[in-house]
Amino acid sequence: MEPTAILLDGHFTRLIIRNAINRHPKPEDIKTFCGGCLRGMERIHEVNYYEGGAYTGIQNLPISHEPMNFDIHPAHWMRVRFQRKLSANPFFKFKTSWSSFDRWQIRLEAIEEIQKNPRQLRDDDFEPILNEKQIDMKIGMEIVSLSIRKLVKKIILVTPDSDLIPAINFGRTENMFIILVTGAYPSIRPELVVACDEHRRVNLPSLFRA
């Protein structure tokens, strides 16, 4: 058996799963995805999930420009509920940091709706984009720690973040075999792929049809 650690950039993981199943993933969906990342004699030693905490603050809405307290925004409570469920699931080690507001972005569902039935944009057509702090640093530190402690033989990374390359390089000098999983996400920097031992393809639509 080959003990394997899976390190998940939470926002990125939810994005690639959501694109495959056309809905917001649940913790059970992420567990299924983790199982689908394994090959051969690999077995899960631990799964670390990294995601910024729910943002709290006041921002002006994108259309009406009225101030809105994020404590009552649906996106805030969706993230809070999801993270509570995930942190209560013993399959995951949930590791969080803090988040800042970046911008408003129109939802894909709103674009599709307006294309079918043209109308004026509304505030609820938009979702907030949050900037998660220190996620890459935490994942990088975990790669280094696992490589030094020799508790696993392999690390599966689910991330698009090329800032992790120095940590990946360190892991490989410590004889850690590092696998990159990116789903069908198109914008992966080639140097990140080259830095890892393997770029593994996971057929998400097939995985979730099973």
HELIX and SHEET records of a PDB file:
HELIX    1   1 GLY A   10  ILE A   21  1                                  12    
HELIX    2   2 PRO A   27  CYS A   37  1                                  11    
HELIX    3   3 PHE A   70  ILE A   72  5                                   3    
HELIX    4   4 PRO A   74  SER A   87  1                                  14    
HELIX    5   5 LEU A  108  LYS A  116  1                                   9    
HELIX    6   6 ASP A  123  ASP A  125  5                                   3    
HELIX    7   7 ILE A  135  ARG A  149  1                                  15    
HELIX    8   8 SER A  162  LEU A  164  5                                   3    
HELIX    9   9 ILE A  165  THR A  173  1                                   9    
HELIX   10  10 PRO A  190  ALA A  195  1                                   6    
HELIX   11  11 LEU A  204  ARG A  209  1                                   6    
SHEET    1   A 6 LYS A  93  SER A  97  0                                        
SHEET    2   A 6 GLU A  42  GLY A  52  1                                        
SHEET    3   A 6 GLU A   2  ASP A   9  1                                        
SHEET    4   A 6 LYS A 154  VAL A 158  1                                        
SHEET    5   A 6 PHE A 177  VAL A 181  1                                        
SHEET    6   A 6 GLU A 198  ARG A 200  1                                        
SHEET    1   B 2 ILE A  58  ASN A  60  0                                        
SHEET    2   B 2 PRO A  67  ASN A  69 -1                                        
SHEET    1   C 2 SER A  99  ILE A 106  0                                        
SHEET    2   C 2 PHE A 126  GLU A 132 -1                                        
END                                                                             
